[in-house]
Amino acid sequence: MPVSASLPHADTAELRKARGAFFTPSLITRFLTDWAIRSAGDRVLEPSAGDAAFLVEAVRRLQDLGHDAAILPVVEGVEIHEHSAHMAAARVGEAGGDPRITVSDFFLVEPSAEYTAVIGNPPYIRYQDFTGESRARSREAALKAGVALSGLASSWAAFTVHSALFLENGGRLGLVLPAELLSVNYASSVRRFLFDRFRNVELVLFEEQVFPEVEADVVLLLAEGFNEGPTDAAVIRQARNAEDLLSGAVGQRWVPLDPAGKWTASLVDSAALSPLIELRSSGSFTALESWGDTTLGMVTGNNGYFALSPARVQELGIPRKDLLPLSPPGSSHLRGLALTKDALAKLGEDGKSTYLFRPKGEPSPEAAAYIEAGHTAGVDRAYKCRVRTPWYRVPLLRPADLFLTCMNADTARLTTNVAGAHHLNSVHGVYLEPETRELGRTLLPLASLNSVTLLNAEMVGRSYGGGILKIEPREADVWLMPSPELVAKHAESLHAVRKRVAQLLQNGKLLETVALVDQILLVDSGELIPEQLKNIREAHRSLSQRRMTRSTSGR
């Protein structure tokens, strides 16, 4: 529907957040507009007009390019929120343009391949809040382009694909997108779509956060030559912040092994990326899944109820037959090489929850009383409890060989589960193959502390709020580790430094530990020359620093 003369209810910050609307910094708006609009006759569409920042810039750009002064430049947009559509039309009019803004859900607008440039900042609604008919319409819209999106996709993914369908042949797409484009699994079909359908793809990446309203990393997508693809490469340009866009720096050409795969490798200089590829090709390094299977931990439904400290167990009088040893929730205690029985006991003495309440058969009287107390408190009504029978028996996983920390301030760690403890979903479990089990339990946590593995962790994982590096099981499967053959070959040397490494880790000296392991596995072995190792370390430093810088900038 077109905008009407009367204004509906006013917009609010809460309403904007609910529909994923965040205002774009002016420098970014101007940069994308100037890139996308190249002649006074270009037809321009903004699929989520919002406050018309892009449309106002489009009017300015068309005027600068020599648009006929006797005719108002026409710019078009779609906006779901009627009040915003009215405000957008008013702003475009004040800027000297002729606004043609449709009030509608963009996914209900049938694509018409007639625009030279589609520009904007798609709404960003995470999958948890992107539900019902809105999600169904978005997935249906993406399917028109042959792109099947998973149920985990946030709103921007379908928006990007649907926006492209409005372009004429050779048209240009300039969008502000979440940096999730580079790394999340659900975006794989979007990544392939961009490479398949456009002649040129360019990404602008920021070292700092550029959106003051929200802690979210963004990239600028500059896709040119619609329906003139495919391309086999992208141009990657790094900018410190929005002001740095004006520097005119030239990007670097990057060729992915698989366009649908993660694009985080685009952040790594070829001088560091090439040795990683060579090490994997030679068999010296291999994916973690060649050692074993990585799985999610147990989900209790209420850790406060099911995870108990020794003091709480004593207070309740629950016998050991109704309990299992547990690696406490969280992973701060898993920064060394092994979780031993003594270490687990010390954690319990410090008040950590080192027991899992899980009666195996008929609960003891004390356990039965605790179960009744949980029922009275409503623990049994939590979703995970409600869908299992009996509600108080957590689905059991056998103790893992290794623990893998999934949320990390520095880097992901592997820790040997010497204590035979069970684990919750705050960490992952690695179950080693029979042929690698003894070697892996003994030396893989130590051998994994090398520069190649640290760099690859930044590449396969993803950056979360606060500069946290998160690794999911599917990502861990492809995480580069020293191969069993390489570890076995240098087992004696690794054993010799094990005590020293344990001391360094206890004192928080990760990089000194890595230097020791690098010397054994990469330098003395002849796997890398010093210049290659230097490049890999610099790439790791750059990626981890970028992750941390983005977590603190703009606050």
Secondary structure, DSSP 8 states (H G I E B T S, - for coil): -B--SS--S---HHHHHHTT-----HHHHHHHHHHH--STT--EEESS-TT-HHHHHHHHHHHHTT--TTS--EEEEEESSHHHHHHHHHHHHHTT-EEEEEES-GGGS---S-EEEEEE------TTT--HHHHHHHHHHHHTTT----TT--HHHHHHHHHHTTEEEEEEEEEEEETHHHH-GGGHHHHHHHHHHEEEEEEEEESS---TTS---EEEEEEEEETS---S-EEEEEESSGGGGGG----EEE--S-TTS--GGGGS-HHHHHHHHHHHHHTSEEEGGGTEEEEE-B--S-HHHHEE-HHHHHHHT--GGGEEEB--SSSTT--SSB--HHHHHHHHHTT---EEE---SS--HHHHHHHHHHHHHTGGGSHHHHTSSSTTS-------SEEEESEESS---EEE-TT--B-BTTEEEEEE-TTTHHHHHHHHHHHT-SHHHHHHHHHHSEEEGGGEEE--HHHHHT-EEE-HHHHHHTHHHHHHHHHHHHHHHHTT-HHHHHHHHHIIIIITTSSS-HHHHHHHHHHHHHHHHHHHHHHHTT-
